[in-house]
């Protein structure tokens, strides 16, 4: 088990592939998108 092993996390990192041992990290929504600055009532 090592860099050449397709099924291990280290092997996935070495090959640059993803799978159940090394899932893709999802990007988090930015704080500005969560707040929705444009949708708030305008200040007079």
C-alpha positions in Angstrom: 0.0 0.0 0.0 1.5 3.2 -1.1 1.8 5.7 -3.9 1.3 3.2 -6.6 -1.9 1.7 -5.1 -5.0 3.0 -6.8 -7.3 2.2 -3.9 -5.5 4.2 -1.2 -5.8 7.9 -0.4 -2.0 8.3 -1.0 -2.3 6.6 -4.4 -5.2 8.9 -5.3 -3.2 12.0 -4.4 -0.3 10.7 -6.4 -2.4 10.1 -9.5 -4.5 13.2 -9.0 -7.8 11.3 -9.1 -10.8 11.2 -6.8 -13.0 8.4 -5.3 -14.6 7.1 -2.1 -11.2 7.2 -0.3 -10.5 10.8 -1.5 -13.8 12.7 -2.2 -13.8 16.1 -3.8 -14.1 19.0 -1.4 -17.1 21.1 -2.3 -16.6 24.9 -2.4 -18.4 26.8 0.3 -20.7 29.7 -0.7 -19.2 33.0 0.1 -20.6 35.1 2.9 -21.8 37.8 0.5 -23.9 35.3 -1.4 -25.5 34.0 1.8 -26.5 37.5 2.9 -27.8 38.6 -0.5 -26.9 42.3 -0.2 -29.0 43.5 -3.1 -32.2 41.9 -1.9 -32.5 43.9 1.4 -34.7 47.0 1.7 -32.9 50.2 0.7 -31.9 52.7 3.4 -33.4 56.2 2.8 
